[in-house]
Amino acid sequence: MSLDDPIVADMLADLAPAVQPVPATTGLPSRFACFVTGTDTEIGKTLTSSALLHALVARGVRACGMKPVAAGAEMRDGELHNEDADSLIAAGNVTMLRSLTTPYMLKEAAAPHIAAALEGVSIESVPILAAYLEIAAASDAVVVEGVGGFRVPLSPGFDSADLAQQLDLPVILVVGMRLGCISQALLTVEAIEARGLTVIGWVANTLEVEMRFLDENIDALIERIPAPLLGRVPRLEHPSAQAAAAYLDFTGLPNWPAQHPNT
């Protein structure tokens, strides 16, 4: 009986494992890494991501932030700068090329697929995944900040949820505390889980000076989100990574590093 025999071919097909896409994190050692997303744009993703990096650096590890897609950049000193991307660079302690930490730096402050189209750019996953692997190889911890909400279009047929799925990182959700946040948060959690990803924690970020029933809203989310509340960040007069980190506890997160003895 030869290998070309149809019966043998069927047997081999049954024994062969199904071919599955390989996530970007496959083969990497167990270090801390996460994808930070939010219920909307301008709700505190960068503040939370910077606080994460600040806390990691304080524990004595090499930590690097990544903002794969940033829309809204201006030229300074011959280089494009984005406020969010710059905040992540400032909070971390690993120096990488900006072309790696933000592979797609777009000038127009608009939805990424619109900003990219204006520049004739097509946002694709391969450059982002390659950049992530290079950053991860040079760091002990990586914090990847998404853009906008969880399902923001990046290009035709590709959005931020697809990117999160391909990175295959655990997710931290930032909930902007305002009227309507409960539904937004729960729908976002459903969308994350539908991609086979895990929410490992969430942050309640206060957007309004005096939100009515703030405690009641947070209690409702605690009951319904299957992940721990990492903390409540008040509306800060002077927002900074250090200030936000004082209100957050990341020590229970998977693979969170132990305190370095020399720090």
C-alpha positions in Angstrom: 0.0 0.0 0.0 1.6 3.3 -1.1 1.4 6.8 0.3 -0.5 7.7 -2.8 -3.3 5.3 -2.0 -6.5 7.3 -1.2 -7.1 5.2 1.9 -3.6 6.0 3.3 -4.0 9.6 2.4 -7.3 9.8 4.4 -5.7 8.1 7.4 -2.8 10.6 7.4 -5.2 13.5 7.1 -7.1 12.3 10.1 -3.8 12.0 12.1 -2.4 15.4 11.1 -3.3 18.3 13.5 -5.3 21.1 12.1 -3.2 24.0 10.9 -4.0 27.1 12.9 -2.7 30.7 12.7 0.2 31.1 15.0 -0.2 34.1 17.4 2.5 36.7 17.6 3.4 35.7 21.2 4.0 32.0 20.4 7.4 30.9 21.5 8.1 33.9 23.8 8.9 33.3 27.4 6.3 34.0 30.1 6.8 37.7 30.7 4.2 40.4 31.5 2.5 41.8 28.4 -1.0 43.1 27.8 -3.2 44.9 25.4 -5.0 48.0 26.8 -8.3 48.9 25.2 -11.2 51.1 26.2 -14.9 51.7 25.9 -14.4 54.6 23.6 -11.7 57.2 22.6 -10.4 59.7 25.1 -11.3 57.7 28.1 -7.9 57.1 29.7 -6.2 54.3 27.8 -2.9 56.3 27.6 -3.1 57.3 31.3 -3.6 53.6 32.3 -1.0 52.3 29.9 1.5 54.9 31.3 0.6 54.0 34.8 1.3 50.3 34.0 4.7 51.2 32.6 5.5 53.4 35.6 4.6 50.5 38.0 6.7 48.1 36.0 9.7 50.4 35.9 9.3 50.9 39.7 9.7 47.1 40.1 13.0 47.2 38.4 12.1 45.6 35.0 12.7 46.7 31.5 9.4 47.9 30.3 8.4 49.3 26.9 5.1 50.8 25.7 3.8 50.4 22.1 1.1 52.4 20.4 0.9 50.5 17.0 -1.4 53.1 15.4 -1.5 56.7 16.4 -3.7 59.3 14.5 -3.0 62.9 15.2 0.7 63.7 14.9 2.8 66.9 14.3 6.3 67.4 13.1 8.8 68.4 15.7 12.6 68.4 15.3 12.2 66.7 12.0 10.1 63.8 13.4 6.4 63.1 13.8 5.2 63.1 17.4 2.0 62.0 18.9 1.1 62.9 22.4 -0.1 59.4 23.4 2.9 57.7 21.9 5.3 60.2 23.6 3.6 59.5 27.0 4.3 55.8 26.6 7.9 56.4 25.7 8.3 58.7 28.7 6.8 56.2 31.1 8.9 53.2 30.0 12.7 52.6 30.3 13.5 50.8 27.1 14.5 52.9 24.2 13.4 51.6 20.8 13.0 53.3 17.4 9.7 55.2 17.1 9.1 53.2 13.9 8.8 50.1 16.1 6.9 51.5 19.0 4.5 53.2 16.6 4.7 51.6 13.1 1.8 53.8 11.9 2.2 57.4 12.9 -0.6 59.4 11.0 -0.9 63.2 10.8 -4.7 63.6 10.8 -6.5 63.4 14.1 -9.3 61.2 12.8 -10.3 57.5 12.7 -7.2 55.6 11.7 -8.7 54.2 8.4 -9.6 57.8 7.4 -6.2 59.3 8.4 -4.4 56.5 6.7 -6.4 56.9 3.4 -5.5 60.6 3.4 -1.8 59.7 3.4 -2.2 56.8 0.9 -1.2 54.3 3.6 -2.7 50.9 4.2 -2.5 49.7 7.8 -1.6 46.0 7.9 -0.8 43.6 10.7 2.5 42.2 9.6 4.6 45.4 10.4 2.9 45.7 13.7 3.4 42.0 14.7 7.1 42.2 13.6 7.6 45.3 15.6 6.0 43.8 18.7 8.3 40.7 18.5 11.3 43.0 18.3 10.2 45.0 21.3 9.3 41.9 23.3 12.8 40.5 22.7 14.4 43.6 24.1 12.1 44.0 27.1 10.9 42.2 30.2 7.4 43.7 29.8 5.4 45.2 27.0 2.2 47.3 27.2 0.4 47.7 23.9 -2.2 50.5 23.8 -5.0 50.2 21.3 -6.5 53.0 19.4 -10.0 54.4 20.1 -12.5 51.7 21.2 -12.1 47.9 20.7 -13.5 47.8 17.2 -12.0 50.8 15.4 -11.5 50.3 11.7 -7.8 50.3 10.6 -8.2 49.4 6.9 -10.8 47.5 4.8 -11.4 44.2 6.5 -9.0 44.9 9.4 -9.8 46.6 12.7 -8.3 47.0 16.2 -10.1 43.8 17.4 -8.4 41.8 14.7 -5.0 43.3 15.8 -5.7 42.4 19.4 -6.6 38.8 18.3 -3.4 38.4 16.3 -1.3 39.7 19.1 -3.1 37.3 21.4 -2.4 39.2 24.6 -4.5 39.4 27.7 -6.6 42.5 27.8 -7.0 45.3 30.3 -10.2 47.4 29.8 -10.4 51.0 30.7 -14.0 52.1 31.4 -14.7 55.8 31.1 -17.1 56.5 33.9 -20.0 58.5 32.5 -23.7 58.0 31.8 -24.0 55.0 29.6 -20.8 53.4 30.6 -22.3 50.1 31.9 -23.7 49.0 28.5 -20.5 50.2 26.7 -18.3 48.3 29.1 -20.3 45.0 29.0 -20.6 45.1 25.2 -16.9 45.6 24.9 -16.2 42.7 27.3 -18.5 40.5 25.1 -16.6 41.6 21.9 -13.2 40.9 23.6 -14.3 37.4 24.7 -15.8 36.7 21.3 -12.3 37.0 19.8 -11.1 34.3 22.2 -9.2 36.9 24.4 -9.3 37.2 28.1 -10.0 40.4 30.1 -7.6 40.2 33.1 -8.6 43.4 34.7 -10.4 46.7 34.3 -10.0 50.3 35.4 -12.7 52.8 36.3 -11.5 56.1 35.0 -13.5 59.1 36.2 -14.3 61.5 33.3 -16.7 63.9 35.0 -15.9 66.0 38.1 -19.2 64.9 39.7 -20.8 61.9 38.1 -24.1 61.0 39.6 -24.3 57.5 41.1 -20.6 56.8 40.4 -20.3 54.2 43.2 -23.5 52.5 42.0 -22.2 52.3 38.4 -18.9 50.8 39.5 -20.7 48.3 41.8 -22.9 47.2 38.8 -19.8 46.6 36.7 -18.0 44.7 39.5 -20.9 42.3 39.5 -20.9 41.8 35.8 -17.3 42.0 34.5 -15.6 38.6 35.0 -12.3 40.3 35.9 -11.0 42.2 38.9 -11.3 46.0 39.3 -7.7 47.2 39.3 -8.6 50.6 40.8 -10.6 53.8 40.5 -8.7 56.8 39.0 -10.3 60.1 40.0 -10.3 63.1 37.7 -6.8 64.3 38.2 -5.9 67.9 38.2 -2.5 67.1 36.8 -2.7 63.7 35.1 0.5 61.7 35.0 1.6 58.1 35.0 2.8 58.4 38.6 -0.4 60.0 39.8 -2.6 57.5 38.2 -0.5 54.5 39.3 -1.1 55.6 43.0 -4.8 54.6 42.5 -4.2 51.2 40.8 -3.0 47.8 41.9 -1.6 45.6 39.2 0.1 43.0 41.5 -2.6 40.4 40.9 -2.2 40.3 37.1 -0.9 37.2 35.4 2.9 37.2 35.1 3.2 40.5 37.0 6.9 40.6 38.0 8.1 40.4 41.5 9.8 43.4 43.0 13.5 43.6 42.0 15.6 43.3 45.1 17.7 46.3 44.1 14.8 48.7 43.6 
